[in-house]
Amino acid sequence: MKKPYTSAPLPFMGQKRRFLTHFKTALNEFENTKVFIDLFGGSGLLSHTAKSVRPDAQVVYNDFDDYHRRLLHVDKTNRMLERIRELVTGCPEDKKLPNNVKWSIIDYIKTEEAKGFVDYITLSSSLLFSMKYALNIQELEKSTMYNCVRKSNYNVTGYLDGLQIVKYDYKELFNKYKDVDNVVFFVDPPYLSTEVSPYKNYWRLADYLDVLNVLKEHPYVYFTSDKSSILELCQWLENNLEANNPFNGAIKYEMPVKVNHNAGYTDVMLYKPPYVSDFSGEVKFEEPTVS
């Protein structure tokens, strides 16, 4: 296999590139595992990494957000970015685009949309302020555009090689594999109390709690954030209502992230190999990284 990707090749909110070293460590703990199920596949980075570390295993990538469709159309996206670079010629970098340039870009995108698929998320990363995404031409028209156009083309070669790509509601996929021997679930749902607009579905508190059913009696790798308070909630339920805490015995990595000088949060990865008995768990801290 070619050198593994260290980040998803096309923009995606919430990919776990900062946790890849720890994720690989966790994968090595599942030495007898034959099947890895990426329930919330997102950008596919966890699936890609699992296949590169464990090429002998079956890796199922649940592409509910159709990320692979964006990869399949990357040649068109690259051609569009080449034309957009021409349209912004002479405009200062990282500055607001003049209205005449903005509408020239809008008109061009409309002509391309009439021919078929347009990857608005990838185009957004070159035209909108950081972490802002338009999902259609109407949202793009309402947005202020900036000249942050990517200078080079995207390369996605080999990113999905060897993966079994499916598209299911995560509960349905879990039910298909929950009784399979030596299966491990990757569980990376949209975080509670965080921005989820690029995702197709709307999540309520009950939806986040339902995900915890996946963790019962199964080895897993689970991702969350201190914004969600899920870990604190489970601990409270255990202490006050004698509820089963699915995170007992899990090994935990915490990754502080600085958004700016005044704000930040902590990303969390927990994993539970099949042989781990219930104990308080081990917490490992990393140095802060800038989002």
Secondary structure, 3 states (H helix, E strand, C coil): CCCCCCCCCCCCCCCCHHHHHHHHHHHHHCCCCCEEEECCCCCCHHHHHHHHHCCCCEEEEECCCCHHHHHHCHHHHHHHHHHHHHHCCCCCCCCECCHHHHHHHHHHHHHHHCCCCCCHHHHHHHHCCCCCCCCCHHHHHHCCCECCCCCCCCCCCCCCCCCEEECCCHHHHHHHHCCCCCEEEEECCCCCCCCCCCCCCCCCHHHHHHHHHHHCCCCEEEEEECCCCHHHHHHHHHHHHCCCCCCCCCEEEEEEEECCCCCEEEEEEEEECCCCCCCCCEEEECCCEEC
